[in-house]
């Protein structure tokens, strides 16, 4: 198979590379005499303070460029492919796979199942280890590429094979042993499926995973996401409030044991469990520095913490105005309480908060980040919106003003006949947006 060309897309201004003769359009040949297969090689070979980069210009001439920089400083080269290689797809057939529950007719990229360890290093994606070769593990260890995020689901080998639809899934757990022995830092997750890996199986998994402490820094327990598009798929059922209470009880009992023994909570239940159970959120100290935010662990607590911090020093305002905001059903009660607090400071401002039901994926999907433009338009049409509608940025495709269903912010604004502003999805931004109207 022919090696993929590594074309320099751009060079970051002010970077070490920007003071050399390297140019956009040059093809990277080698660094310090070694060929670059992908981002793993590139990251490892560019840690030195002096490196020699060989490129081929668009006219076909090769030239060597010496580059000096600070140790571990990024040289500043941006490539056409972030991984500097093809993305690796997942070959599992997991019973809980969200991609299998997607409706037809969406953009092609949304149906791609990735299980690429390089994305774990770069973007924090979780990998199952089943699609990693022994050579991949060797390179992670050699290059010290951590932390790596692992989807464990269960430590029962037979159950893991069944849940992932892969007869090698149980054996793949041995790769975590290698990473642990090599001192590679890890984070883990358990996607909990009712009747499969909950109950005693969850207890077993937590107990087994504690052997990886401290290299395994945290493990999140998250409920499986169930859309309305499950025809022909494994018959999974949603968790009830009583189920949620039992999960929380199990997690918190282990947290107490592990705090005494290791000084870390280690295992964490995502916010959704607490909301479903109707129980108060844990305090900030329970989240060990918020290592699992991307899995919805501590997001609400951090939101409230940021909100309270921003309130300090805020004075009562005579500002007048009217605006609206949308959230998913899960976070709406928390945001409503925050809005009530803000009214004490802005008594002349009228605010309309709308929890948007997820008709697109189904009502069981309650997080804000999976809302679509069409659901927002349908449910807000004719409602009081004020002079501006605020949307949290986690509704949008990264770096673009496009929602999950490809509706643009401009199209949404036109459909609702209101100005739409994008705000950060944090407590600080929530306070500040009252002054933006």
C-alpha positions in Angstrom: 0.0 0.0 0.0 1.4 3.4 -1.0 2.3 5.7 1.8 0.0 8.7 2.2 1.6 12.0 1.3 1.8 14.4 4.3 1.0 17.8 2.7 1.5 20.9 4.9 -1.8 22.8 4.8 -0.6 25.9 6.6 2.0 27.2 9.1 0.9 28.8 12.3 2.0 32.5 12.5 4.7 33.1 15.1 5.6 29.4 15.4 9.1 28.1 15.0 8.3 26.8 11.5 7.1 30.2 10.4 10.7 31.5 10.6 12.0 28.9 8.2 11.6 28.3 4.4 8.9 25.7 5.0 5.8 26.6 3.0 2.2 25.5 2.7 2.0 22.9 -0.1 5.3 21.2 0.8 5.2 17.5 1.3 6.8 16.2 4.5 9.4 13.4 3.7 11.2 12.8 7.0 12.1 14.2 10.4 15.6 13.5 11.7 16.0 11.0 9.0 12.9 9.0 9.9 9.7 8.6 7.8 6.4 9.8 9.3 3.6 7.3 9.2 1.1 9.3 11.2 0.6 11.7 14.1 2.2 9.3 16.6 5.6 9.5 14.8 5.3 13.2 14.2 4.6 14.1 17.8 7.4 11.9 19.1 10.0 13.1 16.6 9.3 16.8 17.1 9.9 16.9 20.9 13.6 17.8 20.5 14.9 21.4 20.5 16.6 21.0 17.2 15.1 18.9 14.4 15.8 18.5 10.7 12.8 18.4 8.4 13.1 17.2 4.8 10.3 18.2 2.5 9.5 18.0 -1.2 8.3 21.2 -2.8 5.3 21.4 -5.2 7.9 21.6 -8.0 9.4 18.2 -6.9 12.6 19.5 -5.3 13.7 18.1 -2.0 15.2 20.3 0.7 16.3 20.0 4.3 15.3 22.6 6.8 16.8 22.9 10.3 14.4 24.1 12.9 15.1 25.3 16.5 12.4 25.5 19.1 11.7 25.0 22.8 11.5 21.5 24.1 8.0 19.9 23.5 7.0 23.1 21.6 4.8 22.4 18.6 6.7 23.3 15.4 3.6 24.9 14.0 3.0 22.7 11.0 -0.7 22.1 10.1 -1.4 19.1 7.8 -4.3 18.4 5.6 -5.2 15.3 7.6 -5.1 15.8 11.4 -4.1 12.2 11.9 -1.6 12.3 9.0 -3.3 9.0 8.0 -6.6 7.5 7.2 -9.1 7.2 10.1 -9.5 3.7 11.4 -13.0 2.4 11.6 -14.5 0.2 14.2 -15.1 -3.5 13.4 -17.2 -4.2 16.5 -21.0 -4.7 16.5 -21.7 -3.3 20.0 -25.3 -3.8 21.2 -25.2 -0.2 22.5 -23.7 1.5 19.5 -25.2 4.9 19.0 -24.3 5.0 15.3 -26.5 2.0 14.6 -29.4 4.0 16.1 -29.1 6.9 13.7 -31.9 7.7 11.3 -31.2 7.5 7.5 -30.5 10.5 5.4 -28.0 12.4 7.5 -24.5 13.5 6.3 -22.2 10.6 5.6 -19.6 11.5 8.3 -22.1 10.9 11.0 -22.3 7.2 10.2 -18.5 6.6 10.5 -17.6 4.4 13.4 -14.2 5.3 14.7 -12.1 3.3 17.2 -8.8 5.0 16.6 -6.3 5.2 19.4 -4.7 8.3 17.8 -8.0 10.1 18.2 -8.0 9.1 21.9 -4.6 10.9 22.2 -5.6 13.9 20.1 -9.3 14.5 20.9 -10.1 12.4 23.9 -12.1 9.7 22.1 -12.7 6.4 23.8 -11.3 3.2 22.2 -12.3 -0.4 22.9 -8.7 -1.8 22.4 -10.2 -4.4 20.0 -9.1 -2.5 17.0 -5.5 -1.8 18.3 -2.7 -4.2 17.2 0.2 -5.2 19.4 2.3 -2.8 17.3 -0.1 0.1 18.2 0.3 -0.7 21.9 4.1 -0.8 21.4 4.0 2.7 19.8 1.8 4.1 22.6 4.3 2.8 25.1 7.4 3.9 23.2 6.1 7.4 22.5 4.5 7.8 25.9 1.2 8.9 24.3 -1.1 9.4 27.2 -3.6 9.6 28.6 -5.4 7.0 26.5 -9.2 6.7 27.0 -10.6 3.2 27.1 -14.2 1.9 26.8 -14.1 -1.1 29.1 -17.9 -1.7 29.4 -17.1 -4.9 31.5 -14.1 -6.9 32.7 -16.0 -10.1 32.2 -14.3 -11.5 29.0 -17.3 -13.5 27.9 -19.8 -10.7 28.5 -17.5 -8.2 26.8 -17.4 -10.4 23.6 -21.2 -10.6 23.6 -21.7 -6.9 24.2 -19.2 -5.8 21.5 -20.1 -8.5 19.0 -16.4 -9.4 18.7 -15.0 -12.7 19.8 -11.7 -11.1 20.6 -13.1 -8.4 22.8 -12.4 -10.2 26.1 -8.8 -11.0 25.0 -8.3 -7.3 24.1 -8.4 -6.5 27.9 -4.9 -7.9 28.1 -3.7 -4.7 26.3 -4.8 -2.7 29.2 -2.5 -4.8 31.4 0.4 -3.9 29.1 -0.4 -0.2 29.3 -0.7 -0.3 33.0 2.6 -2.1 33.4 4.3 0.5 31.2 3.0 3.3 33.3 0.7 4.8 30.6 -2.0 6.9 32.1 -5.6 5.9 31.2 -9.2 7.0 31.8 -12.0 4.5 31.4 -15.7 4.4 30.8 -18.5 1.8 31.3 -21.6 2.2 29.1 -24.2 0.6 31.3 -26.9 -1.5 29.7 -29.8 -2.7 31.8 -29.7 -6.5 32.4 -26.2 -6.9 30.9 -23.3 -5.2 32.7 -25.2 -3.6 35.6 -25.8 -5.0 39.1 -23.2 -7.6 40.1 -21.4 -7.3 36.8 -20.8 -3.6 37.5 -19.5 -4.4 40.9 -17.1 -6.9 39.4 -15.9 -4.4 36.8 -15.2 -1.7 39.3 -13.4 -4.2 41.6 -11.3 -5.5 38.7 -10.4 -2.1 37.3 -9.1 -0.8 40.7 -6.0 -3.0 40.1 -4.9 -0.4 37.4 -4.8 2.5 40.0 -3.0 5.0 39.8 -2.3 4.6 36.0 -6.1 4.3 35.5 -7.0 7.7 36.8 -10.8 7.6 36.5 -13.7 5.5 35.2 -17.1 6.9 34.3 -20.4 5.0 34.4 -22.8 6.3 31.8 -26.3 5.0 30.8 -26.7 3.7 27.3 -28.2 6.2 24.9 -31.4 4.8 23.3 -32.9 6.5 20.3 -36.2 5.6 18.7 -34.4 3.9 15.8 -33.8 0.5 17.3 -35.8 -1.8 15.1 -33.9 -5.0 14.7 -31.3 -4.2 17.3 -30.6 -5.8 20.7 -33.7 -5.2 23.0 -32.2 -2.7 25.5 -34.5 -1.0 28.0 -34.1 2.4 29.7 -33.1 2.7 33.3 -35.8 3.7 35.8 -35.3 6.1 38.7 -34.9 3.2 41.1 -32.3 1.7 38.8 -30.4 5.0 38.8 -30.5 5.1 42.6 -29.0 1.6 42.7 -26.2 2.6 40.3 -25.4 5.7 42.4 -25.4 3.6 45.6 -22.9 1.2 44.1 -20.7 3.9 42.8 -20.7 6.0 46.0 -20.0 2.9 48.2 -16.9 2.2 46.1 -15.9 5.9 46.2 -15.8 5.8 50.0 -13.6 2.6 50.0 -11.2 4.0 47.3 -10.9 7.4 48.9 -9.7 5.8 52.1 -7.3 3.5 50.3 -6.0 5.6 47.4 -7.1 9.1 48.0 -9.1 9.2 44.8 -12.8 8.7 44.1 -11.8 6.8 40.8 -15.3 5.6 39.8 -17.9 8.3 38.8 -21.6 8.2 37.9 -22.5 10.7 35.2 -24.9 13.5 35.9 -27.8 11.8 34.1 -28.0 9.2 36.9 -28.5 11.9 39.5 -31.1 13.7 37.5 -33.0 10.5 36.7 -32.9 9.5 40.4 -33.9 12.9 41.6 -30.9 13.1 43.9 -28.7 16.1 44.6 -25.4 16.3 42.7 -22.1 15.4 44.6 -19.9 18.3 45.7 -17.0 19.5 43.6 -14.5 17.5 45.6 -16.1 14.3 44.4 -15.0 14.8 40.8 -11.2 14.6 41.3 -10.5 17.6 39.0 -13.3 16.8 36.5 -11.4 14.2 34.5 -14.6 12.9 32.9 -16.4 16.0 31.7 -16.8 14.8 28.1 -18.7 11.8 29.5 -21.1 14.1 31.3 -19.5 13.5 34.7 -19.6 16.7 36.8 -20.8 19.0 34.0 -23.7 20.3 36.0 -21.6 20.8 39.1 -18.9 22.7 37.2 -21.7 24.8 35.5 -23.0 25.8 38.9 -19.5 26.4 40.2 -18.7 28.7 37.3 -22.0 30.4 37.7 -21.5 31.1 41.4 -18.0 32.4 40.8 -19.2 34.8 38.1 -22.0 36.1 40.4 -19.4 37.4 42.9 -19.2 41.2 42.5 -22.3 41.3 40.3 -24.5 44.3 41.2 -28.2 44.9 40.6 -28.9 46.4 37.2 -31.6 48.6 35.8 -31.0 47.2 32.3 -34.2 46.3 30.4 -34.7 43.7 27.7 -36.1 40.4 26.7 -34.3 37.3 25.4 -34.7 33.5 25.3 -32.6 30.4 25.4 -32.9 26.7 24.7 -31.5 23.7 26.5 -32.0 19.9 26.5 -34.5 18.4 28.9 -31.7 17.1 31.2 -30.2 20.4 32.1 -33.3 22.5 32.0 -34.2 22.4 35.7 -30.6 23.5 36.7 -30.6 26.4 34.1 -34.1 27.5 35.3 -32.8 27.8 38.8 -29.9 29.8 37.6 -32.2 32.1 35.6 -34.2 32.7 38.8 -31.1 33.8 40.6 -30.2 36.1 37.7 -33.6 37.8 37.9 -32.6 39.1 41.4 -29.9 41.1 39.6 -31.8 42.0 36.4 -35.4 42.5 37.6 -36.3 44.4 34.4 -35.1 41.7 32.0 -37.7 39.2 30.8 -36.3 35.8 30.0 -37.9 32.8 28.3 -36.2 29.4 28.8 -37.3 26.5 26.6 -36.5 22.8 27.2 -36.5 21.3 23.7 -37.8 17.7 23.5 -35.7 15.5 21.2 -38.2 14.4 18.6 -35.5 13.7 16.1 -33.7 10.9 18.1 -36.5 10.2 20.5 -37.5 11.5 24.0 -35.0 9.3 25.8 -32.2 11.4 24.4 -32.2 14.4 26.8 -28.8 16.1 26.4 -28.5 19.5 24.8 -25.6 18.6 22.5 -27.9 16.2 20.4 -30.6 18.7 19.7 -31.4 19.5 16.1 -32.4 22.7 14.3 -35.7 21.2 13.1 -36.8 20.3 16.7 -35.8 23.8 17.9 -37.8 25.5 15.1 -40.8 23.3 15.5 -41.1 23.7 19.3 -40.2 27.4 19.4 -42.3 28.6 16.4 -44.8 31.2 17.7 -43.3 31.3 21.1 -42.1 34.5 22.8 -38.4 34.8 22.0 -37.5 38.5 22.8 -34.9 40.3 20.7 -32.4 37.4 20.7 -32.3 33.7 21.1 -29.2 32.2 22.7 -27.9 28.8 21.6 -25.1 27.0 23.5 -22.1 26.3 21.3 -22.2 22.5 22.0 -25.2 22.4 19.6 -22.9 23.2 16.6 -20.4 21.2 14.6 -16.9 22.1 15.8 -15.7 25.3 14.1 -18.9 25.8 12.1 -22.3 27.4 12.6 -24.1 24.2 11.6 -26.3 22.1 13.8 -26.5 18.3 13.8 -29.1 18.1 11.1 -27.2 20.4 8.8 -29.4 23.4 9.5 -27.3 26.6 9.7 -27.7 29.2 12.5 -28.7 31.6 9.8 -31.5 29.3 8.6 -32.7 28.8 12.2 -32.7 32.5 12.7 -34.7 33.1 9.6 -37.2 30.4 10.4 -37.9 31.8 13.9 -37.6 35.5 12.8 -35.2 36.3 15.7 -31.6 37.1 16.0 -29.6 34.0 17.2 -26.4 34.4 19.2 -24.0 31.6 20.1 -22.7 31.4 23.7 -20.3 29.1 25.4 -21.8 26.2 27.3 -20.6 27.3 30.8 -21.8 29.1 33.9 -19.7 32.2 33.2 -21.3 32.7 29.8 -24.8 32.3 31.2 -24.2 35.2 33.6 -22.5 37.4 30.9 -25.2 36.9 28.3 -27.7 39.0 30.4 -25.5 42.0 29.7 -25.4 41.2 25.9 -29.0 42.0 25.2 
